Amino acid sequence: MEIAMTIILMMIIGALIGGFTNYLAIKMLFKPYNAVYIGKWKVPFTPGLIPKRRDEMADQMGKLVVNHLLTPESIKKKFINDQFLHDMTGIVQKEMETILQSEKSAEDILAAFGITDGQSKTEYRINLLIEQKYEKIISEYRGQPLKNVIPQGLLDKADEKIPAISSMILQKGVDYFSSIEGKMRIQRMADDFVRERSGVLSNMLQMFMGNINLADKIQPEIVRFLSNEGTADLITTLLQKEWRKILEMDASVIEEQLEKEQILSVLKNIAHRVINLENVFKKPISSFMNPYRTVLIEELAPKSVQMLSDWLSGKTEMVMERLRLAEIVREQVSNFSVERLEDMVFSIIKSELAMITNLGFLLGGIIGLVQGIIAILIN
């Protein structure tokens, strides 16, 4: 009976020692959180293992993430993965659909981002761009004849249009002088001509013409002159001659005659009429983007996602280098609360830690049993 009590007692003592030792070792991983001092003497094993080596652990975790978890190769594979591309395209299409159906105007959307006076700012930017482009072009071609400035294709079209312009001018003249207004104009001019001639010439004209209306005589002749083929050739020749003179003029002369501010004003007015910023900023996006809905959603969205994916996959190493992921992980781990880290670890492996403690009890008990038997045998 005494032998059995000795063995049981040693088993209990061994189990308590083994279990408590394991439990203490587990707790010493985290606790104490800070170094403990008695006077100036620092108590050994304080702080706990993880708080003590948190900086080293943070550095190693940063390297682990960059070198083994989030590697450029793994990121590239994700970017070119078909399922990833499909999912991203769906997200982009959904967001684009929402925007295209929105009743908000571009001005409202910009206001949501804190951008006010979008229209006036855009007008200013357009005007500034036109001025910069104009100055760049005119400084390059200033001192050269216009024929070197205007594209050859445009020059050829202008030459082809001169006969048509000549015919149009003559036809307008025929239409005008054939009208009542034109006839009245001829009559006034004839009356002024006769009235301004004094003396013998005036009396002779009145004697020969008598009551005949000069306009009735002159009008058909003017119309006949304007309709004559030779007149058309004459006007065409004159226009071509003047056009060639203009082409030989220096670009700076044209700028001086037309004035820089007037040229810029015309260019700005044309640009603003074409762009129509009032329509762009005030109307709902859906009103002027709806015709392009199919193209934007079905074609542009997938192509944009594919292009972005290709660009990112080609720039992955550079992007990851600029992000400095290792430093981010190290900083986050260094700033992470040890208490929170302990709670997180224990919540994940609570059952395993309890098993380690129980294993200490078991091993301690077995060791106590063996010690008890050996002690009995020796005695």
GULUMTI-737669 format. One line per 10 residues: their letters; for each residue x, y, z of C-alpha. Coordinates in nm, 2 decimals, padded with zeros to 4 digits. Example, Ala and Ser with C-alpha at 12.3 -4.5 7.8 and 13.67 -1.06 7.14 Angstrom:
<pts>
AS = 01.23:-00.45:00.78 | 01.37:-00.11:00.71
</pts>
This chain:
<pts>
MEIAMTIILM = 00.00:00.00:00.00 | 00.28:00.24:00.08 | 00.45:00.16:-00.25 | 00.13:00.24:-00.44 | 00.09:00.57:-00.26 | 00.45:00.67:-00.33 | 00.41:00.59:-00.70 | 00.07:00.78:-00.72 | 00.21:01.08:-00.54 | 00.52:01.10:-00.77
MIIGALIGGF = 00.29:01.07:-01.07 | 00.07:01.36:-00.95 | 00.38:01.57:-00.87 | 00.53:01.49:-01.21 | 00.20:01.57:-01.39 | 00.17:01.90:-01.21 | 00.53:02.00:-01.29 | 00.50:01.89:-01.66 | 00.16:02.06:-01.71 | 00.26:02.38:-01.53
TNYLAIKMLF = 00.59:02.40:-01.72 | 00.42:02.38:-02.06 | 00.15:02.63:-01.96 | 00.42:02.87:-01.83 | 00.63:02.83:-02.15 | 00.32:02.91:-02.36 | 00.24:03.22:-02.16 | 00.60:03.33:-02.17 | 00.58:03.36:-02.55 | 00.38:03.68:-02.50
KPYNAVYIGK = 00.40:03.78:-02.13 | 00.51:04.00:-01.98 | 00.46:04.25:-02.25 | 00.73:04.48:-02.12 | 01.06:04.43:-01.94 | 01.03:04.39:-01.56 | 01.29:04.56:-01.34 | 01.38:04.52:-00.97 | 01.57:04.84:-00.90 | 01.81:04.85:-01.19
WKVPFTPGLI = 01.82:04.48:-01.24 | 01.62:04.34:-01.53 | 01.43:04.02:-01.45 | 01.54:03.74:-01.69 | 01.31:03.63:-01.97 | 01.13:03.97:-01.97 | 00.96:04.08:-02.18 | 00.81:03.77:-02.35 | 00.98:03.61:-02.65 | 00.75:03.76:-02.91
PKRRDEMADQ = 00.74:04.12:-02.76 | 01.11:04.11:-02.72 | 01.18:04.01:-03.08 | 00.88:04.19:-03.24 | 01.10:04.40:-03.47 | 01.30:04.10:-03.60 | 00.97:03.91:-03.65 | 00.82:04.21:-03.84 | 01.13:04.23:-04.06 | 01.11:03.85:-04.13
MGKLVVNHLL = 00.74:03.86:-04.20 | 00.79:04.15:-04.45 | 01.05:03.94:-04.63 | 00.83:03.63:-04.62 | 00.54:03.82:-04.78 | 00.75:03.97:-05.06 | 00.97:03.67:-05.13 | 00.73:03.39:-05.09 | 00.37:03.50:-05.08 | 00.31:03.82:-05.29
TPESIKKKFI = 00.58:03.76:-05.55 | 00.58:03.94:-05.89 | 00.52:03.60:-06.06 | 00.21:03.53:-05.85 | 00.07:03.88:-05.91 | 00.13:03.85:-06.28 | -00.05:03.52:-06.30 | -00.35:03.68:-06.12 | -00.36:03.97:-06.37 | -00.37:03.74:-06.67
NDQFLHDMTG = -00.60:03.49:-06.52 | -00.92:03.45:-06.73 | -01.15:03.44:-06.44 | -00.99:03.75:-06.29 | -01.03:03.93:-06.63 | -01.39:03.81:-06.65 | -01.48:03.93:-06.30 | -01.31:04.27:-06.35 | -01.48:04.32:-06.69 | -01.81:04.25:-06.52
IVQKEMETIL = -01.74:04.51:-06.25 | -01.63:04.78:-06.50 | -01.94:04.71:-06.72 | -02.17:04.74:-06.42 | -02.02:05.07:-06.30 | -02.02:05.20:-06.66 | -02.39:05.11:-06.70 | -02.47:05.29:-06.38 | -02.29:05.60:-06.50 | -02.45:05.59:-06.84
QSEKSAEDIL = -02.80:05.57:-06.69 | -02.74:05.85:-06.45 | -02.96:06.16:-06.46 | -02.68:06.36:-06.31 | -02.49:06.60:-06.53 | -02.11:06.61:-06.56 | -02.12:06.93:-06.35 | -02.30:06.74:-06.07 | -02.05:06.46:-06.08 | -01.76:06.70:-06.06
AAFGITDGQS = -01.92:06.89:-05.77 | -01.94:06.56:-05.58 | -01.56:06.55:-05.60 | -01.53:06.91:-05.49 | -01.46:07.05:-05.83 | -01.67:07.37:-05.90 | -01.69:07.59:-06.21 | -01.60:07.30:-06.43 | -01.73:07.46:-06.74 | -01.54:07.79:-06.70
KTEYRINLLI = -01.23:07.60:-06.60 | -01.26:07.38:-06.91 | -01.32:07.68:-07.13 | -01.01:07.84:-06.99 | -00.80:07.53:-07.05 | -00.93:07.50:-07.41 | -00.85:07.87:-07.48 | -00.50:07.83:-07.33 | -00.44:07.52:-07.54 | -00.55:07.70:-07.85
EQKYEKIISE = -00.32:07.99:-07.77 | -00.03:07.76:-07.71 | -00.09:07.56:-08.02 | -00.13:07.87:-08.23 | 00.19:08.02:-08.10 | 00.38:07.70:-08.16 | 00.25:07.67:-08.52 | 00.29:08.04:-08.61 | 00.64:08.06:-08.47 | 00.74:07.76:-08.68
YRGQPLKNVI = 00.59:07.90:-09.00 | 00.64:08.27:-08.95 | 00.86:08.40:-09.22 | 00.75:08.13:-09.47 | 00.49:08.18:-09.76 | 00.14:08.06:-09.70 | 00.19:07.79:-09.97 | 00.44:07.62:-09.74 | 00.21:07.64:-09.44 | -00.12:07.51:-09.59
PQGLLDKADE = -00.12:07.14:-09.66 | -00.08:07.04:-10.02 | -00.41:06.85:-10.02 | -00.59:07.16:-09.91 | -00.42:07.37:-10.18 | -00.52:07.12:-10.45 | -00.88:07.14:-10.33 | -00.88:07.52:-10.33 | -00.75:07.52:-10.69 | -01.03:07.29:-10.79
KIPAISSMIL = -01.29:07.50:-10.62 | -01.19:07.83:-10.79 | -01.39:07.77:-11.12 | -01.69:07.67:-10.91 | -01.65:07.98:-10.70 | -01.63:08.19:-11.02 | -01.95:08.03:-11.15 | -02.13:08.09:-10.82 | -02.03:08.46:-10.82 | -02.15:08.51:-11.18
QKGVDYFSSI = -02.47:08.32:-11.11 | -02.54:08.54:-10.80 | -02.48:08.84:-11.02 | -02.72:08.72:-11.29 | -02.98:08.65:-11.03 | -02.94:08.99:-10.87 | -02.95:09.20:-11.18 | -03.24:09.00:-11.32 | -03.44:09.08:-11.02 | -03.66:09.39:-10.96
EGKMRIQRMA = -03.41:09.51:-10.70 | -03.12:09.48:-10.95 | -03.31:09.67:-11.22 | -03.39:09.95:-10.97 | -03.02:09.96:-10.88 | -02.93:09.99:-11.25 | -03.18:10.27:-11.29 | -03.05:10.47:-11.00 | -02.69:10.43:-11.13 | -02.79:10.55:-11.48
DDFVRERSGV = -02.98:10.84:-11.33 | -02.68:10.94:-11.12 | -02.46:10.91:-11.42 | -02.67:11.14:-11.63 | -02.73:11.39:-11.35 | -02.36:11.41:-11.28 | -02.28:11.50:-11.64 | -02.33:11.87:-11.70 | -02.33:12.08:-12.02 | -02.34:11.95:-12.38
LSNMLQMFMG = -02.29:11.58:-12.29 | -02.59:11.58:-12.05 | -02.82:11.76:-12.31 | -02.72:11.53:-12.59 | -02.79:11.22:-12.37 | -03.14:11.36:-12.28 | -03.21:11.45:-12.65 | -03.11:11.11:-12.79 | -03.26:10.89:-12.51 | -03.58:11.09:-12.47
NINLADKIQP = -03.83:10.90:-12.26 | -03.65:10.57:-12.30 | -03.58:10.39:-11.97 | -03.20:10.33:-11.95 | -03.25:10.03:-11.71 | -03.45:09.84:-11.97 | -03.16:09.88:-12.21 | -02.87:09.82:-11.97 | -03.02:09.52:-11.77 | -03.01:09.26:-12.05
EIVRFLSNEG = -02.66:09.36:-12.15 | -02.53:09.32:-11.80 | -02.70:08.98:-11.76 | -02.57:08.88:-12.10 | -02.22:08.99:-12.00 | -02.23:08.79:-11.68 | -02.36:08.48:-11.85 | -02.09:08.49:-12.12 | -01.84:08.21:-12.11 | -01.55:08.45:-12.15
TADLITTLLQ = -01.66:08.64:-11.84 | -01.64:08.31:-11.65 | -01.29:08.25:-11.77 | -01.19:08.61:-11.69 | -01.33:08.59:-11.33 | -01.16:08.25:-11.29 | -00.83:08.38:-11.41 | -00.85:08.68:-11.18 | -00.94:08.47:-10.88 | -00.65:08.23:-10.95
KEWRKILEMD = -00.41:08.52:-10.99 | -00.52:08.67:-10.66 | -00.51:08.33:-10.49 | -00.15:08.28:-10.60 | -00.06:08.63:-10.47 | -00.21:08.53:-10.13 | -00.01:08.21:-10.13 | 00.31:08.39:-10.19 | 00.24:08.62:-09.90 | 00.44:08.57:-09.58
ASVIEEQLEK = 00.25:08.41:-09.29 | 00.34:08.69:-09.06 | 00.19:08.94:-09.30 | -00.14:08.76:-09.29 | -00.12:08.75:-08.91 | -00.05:09.13:-08.90 | -00.34:09.21:-09.14 | -00.59:08.98:-08.96 | -00.45:09.06:-08.62 | -00.35:08.78:-08.38
EQILSVLKNI = -00.64:08.84:-08.13 | -00.90:08.82:-08.41 | -00.75:08.50:-08.54 | -00.75:08.35:-08.19 | -01.10:08.47:-08.13 | -01.22:08.29:-08.44 | -01.04:07.97:-08.35 | -01.18:07.98:-08.00 | -01.53:08.04:-08.12 | -01.51:07.75:-08.36
AHRVINLENV = -01.37:07.52:-08.09 | -01.64:07.61:-07.84 | -01.92:07.56:-08.10 | -01.78:07.22:-08.20 | -01.74:07.11:-07.84 | -02.05:07.28:-07.70 | -01.95:07.28:-07.33 | -02.29:07.40:-07.22 | -02.44:07.07:-07.36 | -02.16:06.86:-07.21
FKKPISSFMN = -02.18:07.00:-06.85 | -02.55:07.08:-06.81 | -02.73:06.79:-06.97 | -02.77:06.45:-06.80 | -02.50:06.21:-06.90 | -02.75:05.96:-07.02 | -02.89:06.21:-07.27 | -02.58:06.23:-07.49 | -02.40:05.91:-07.39 | -02.68:05.67:-07.47
PYRTVLIEEL = -02.60:05.64:-07.84 | -02.26:05.51:-07.74 | -02.38:05.27:-07.47 | -02.32:04.95:-07.67 | -01.98:05.05:-07.79 | -01.87:05.16:-07.44 | -02.00:04.86:-07.25 | -01.95:04.58:-07.50 | -01.63:04.69:-07.66 | -01.45:04.96:-07.47
APKSVQMLSD = -01.49:04.80:-07.12 | -01.33:04.46:-07.21 | -01.05:04.62:-07.41 | -00.98:04.87:-07.13 | -00.96:04.59:-06.87 | -00.74:04.38:-07.10 | -00.51:04.68:-07.17 | -00.49:04.76:-06.80 | -00.42:04.40:-06.71 | -00.14:04.38:-06.97
WLSGKTEMVM = 00.01:04.70:-06.85 | 00.00:04.59:-06.48 | 00.15:04.25:-06.56 | 00.43:04.42:-06.74 | 00.49:04.67:-06.47 | 00.43:04.44:-06.17 | 00.79:04.44:-06.05 | 00.82:04.82:-06.07 | 00.48:04.87:-05.89 | 00.57:04.63:-05.61
ERLRLAEIVR = 00.91:04.79:-05.57 | 00.74:05.13:-05.55 | 00.48:05.00:-05.30 | 00.76:04.87:-05.07 | 00.54:04.59:-04.94 | 00.81:04.46:-04.71 | 00.83:04.80:-04.53 | 00.45:04.82:-04.51 | 00.43:04.47:-04.35 | 00.71:04.55:-04.11
EQVSNFSVER = 00.56:04.88:-04.00 | 00.22:04.72:-03.95 | 00.36:04.43:-03.75 | 00.58:04.67:-03.55 | 00.28:04.88:-03.46 | 00.05:04.59:-03.40 | -00.07:04.56:-03.04 | 00.09:04.26:-02.86 | -00.23:04.21:-02.66 | -00.43:04.19:-02.97
LEDMVFSIIK = -00.18:03.96:-03.14 | -00.19:03.73:-02.83 | -00.57:03.72:-02.84 | -00.57:03.65:-03.21 | -00.31:03.36:-03.18 | -00.48:03.20:-02.88 | -00.82:03.22:-03.05 | -00.69:03.04:-03.35 | -00.48:02.76:-03.18 | -00.66:02.75:-02.84
SELAMITNLG = -00.74:02.38:-02.86 | -00.38:02.30:-02.97 | -00.23:02.50:-02.68 | -00.46:02.32:-02.44 | -00.35:01.99:-02.59 | 00.02:02.09:-02.53 | -00.06:02.17:-02.17 | -00.24:01.84:-02.12 | 00.05:01.66:-02.29 | 00.27:01.81:-02.02
FLLGGIIGLV = 00.05:01.67:-01.76 | 00.06:01.33:-01.93 | 00.44:01.33:-01.98 | 00.50:01.46:-01.63 | 00.28:01.18:-01.49 | 00.46:00.91:-01.69 | 00.80:01.05:-01.58 | 00.67:01.05:-01.21 | 00.56:00.68:-01.25 | 00.90:00.58:-01.39
QGIIAILIN = 01.08:00.77:-01.12 | 00.86:00.60:-00.85 | 00.93:00.26:-00.98 | 01.30:00.33:-01.01 | 01.31:00.47:-00.65 | 01.13:00.15:-00.52 | 01.36:-00.08:-00.70 | 01.67:00.10:-00.57 | 01.54:00.09:-00.21
</pts>
